[in-house]
Amino acid sequence: MERKLLLEAAEWRLISLLLMPPEEGWEKEVSAIASEVEDPGLKDAAAAACREGETRCYHTLLGPGGLARPRAVSHGSSMLLGEMLSELRGLYQALGYNPGVREPPDHVAVMSGFVAYLKLKEALGDPEQARMAQRASSRFVREHLEHLARYLVQDLEACGTSYLVQAAKALFVKVEGFKKGHLLRGARQKRKDHCIVDG
């Protein structure tokens, strides 16, 4: 189980890196994390990123006024911008997450990195920490990444930068996996509750 969670953490971290602006040392970090993952699509995306990644192109696509909107606030949240940023900063601080990047807390790369961090805590923490991290990541994905992931795929499919499209699709698949896991846990809990009532 620990190995599976470590692998998930690495995949989320790679998605986060791929959706960050390419800066000095970025290719090296992408290659290092890619060597830890098994997903062939993510490995391909990392290889393409090392060939195609370029800061100016990234900002043309994902920067202010770009073709794609990498921030959660851009996707119809009912929460005010200040409230959302404050909530995210508070959550990150409470759980000890320091993204160490210039992107705002609602940027898809920062939020994907947070899920990677939670998966790592789930893998390496004691049973109570693991449960807390699992619940936090599930809720965070549902509340903050679900809509963003879907829109990002739609926005990037027309851009022609393959690694960004692959990264967005990988994010979408991960988010859908969380949704299925949440539904399965809910169904198991209902059966359990039903058995208790009937028993």
C-alpha positions, 0 to 999 in steps of 0.5 A: 500500500505504501508503495502505491501511495508513493507512486501516486504522490510522484505522479501528482508531483510530476503533473504539478511540475508539468503544469508549472512554468519551465524555469532553471532546473525544471527539466532536471526535476521533471526528468528525475520525477518521471523516472519514479513513475510508471504511467507511460502517458506521464513518462511521454509527457515528461519527455515531451516537456524536456523537448518542448518546454519553454517559458515564453510559450508557457506564459502565452498559453497559461499566463494572464490572458492566455488560451487556458485558465490555470487558476481555480478562480477562473472557473466559476467558483462562488467564492470571492477571490480573496476568500478563496486565496485566504482559504487555500493559504490557511489550508496549506499552512495548517497542513505544513505545505509550502509550495515554494513557487511564485504561482498563486495558491489557486494555480493548478500546479500549486494545487496538484502539488498539494495533493502530491504532498498529501499523498506523501503524508498518507504513505509515510504517516502513522495510521491517523495521519494517513486517514487525515491526509486521505480525507483531506486530499479527497475533499480538496480534489472534489472542492478545488480541482474537479472543475478546473481539471475538466476546463483545463483539458478543454482549453489546452486541447487546441494549443498544440503543446503536447506535454501540457495537453498530456499533463492536463489529461493526466490530471483529469484522469486522477481527479476522476479516480478520486470521484470514483473512489469517493463514490465507492467509499460512500456505497460501502458506508451505506451498506455498512450502515444498512447492515447495522440497522438491519442487524 
